[in-house]
Amino acid sequence: MDSSLHDAIVEGSEDTIRRLVELGADLEGLDAEGRTPLMAAVKAGHPPIVRLLLEAGVQINAQGLRGRTALFGASRQGSVELARLLLVNGADVNVVGERGMTALVGAAVAGSEDVIRLLLAAGAKPDIDCQEGLSALQMAVSTNRINAVRLLLAAGADPGAADPHGTTALTSAAMMGHLDMVRILLDAGADPDAGMGSGFSALDFAVARENSELVQLLLERGAGQPKLPHGANRPMLMANDKPEILDLLRTADGTDIHEVAKNGDL
């Protein structure tokens, strides 16, 4: 493949790009990284070159490697200027790439509140079908972007949505020990018991992390204590050598821990 156009974009040479366009350069050819010329211009952070390519007729919604678009790239970089330029010129805000990668997901990972606002105003769907991937909310939670999470929740993102493996934003936040994030999700209506039926719950992860503040918060918000098949209390079993957490669980459950231990369940 002739890389002249991509090379000129990296160099930022507008005159060379104009000449190559006039000579019929391939405007959609992918470089070694799977980017179209438009994506490469976005990656390089060159608004004038992005405009030049748009005027030349590039496909603004073309998808490169992993199904990502130029708008995804601009959003992932947190560039309001480039994202706005692409949107004004007709970029589809809800194109879904591999593993559910949308422009909104890119902005959420970047933690760019301004780009998130821009995309939402342009019609980005916070709960778009993520196929095998994560939603924008789940990605923002996994990267601990608290303000991004607040924006997405305010826009209607479902705090209880689960990924294909059954992991919710709440269980993800608890898994990483992010107390403030867990509180925000609970305030938004996340189910504290999500995951109890199919796997470990937020409470289980809080106990495993020995995070007494997180355990107390979840218990105060009504988190249940799942039982194992033989009837033992799973969180208590996990907390057997953690006296402070065990006491919190016992108080919430109303269980006499000494009686349970005598019966051999712990």
HELIX and SHEET records of a PDB file:
HELIX    1   1 SER A    4  GLU A   11  1                                   8    
HELIX    2   2 GLU A   14  GLU A   22  1                                   9    
HELIX    3   3 PRO A   37  ALA A   44  1                                   8    
HELIX    4   4 PRO A   47  ALA A   56  1                                  10    
HELIX    5   5 LEU A   65  GLY A   67  5                                   3    
HELIX    6   6 ALA A   70  ARG A   76  1                                   7    
HELIX    7   7 VAL A   80  VAL A   88  1                                   9    
HELIX    8   8 GLU A   98  GLY A  100  5                                   3    
HELIX    9   9 ALA A  103  ALA A  110  1                                   8    
HELIX   10  10 GLU A  113  ALA A  121  1                                   9    
HELIX   11  11 ALA A  136  SER A  142  1                                   7    
HELIX   12  12 ILE A  146  ALA A  154  1                                   9    
HELIX   13  13 ALA A  169  MET A  175  1                                   7    
HELIX   14  14 LEU A  179  ASP A  187  1                                   9    
HELIX   15  15 ALA A  202  ALA A  208  1                                   7    
HELIX   16  16 SER A  212  GLU A  220  1                                   9    
HELIX   17  17 ARG A  234  MET A  238  1                                   5    
HELIX   18  18 PRO A  243  ASP A  253  1                                  11    
HELIX   19  19 ILE A  257  LYS A  262  1                                   6    
END                                                                             
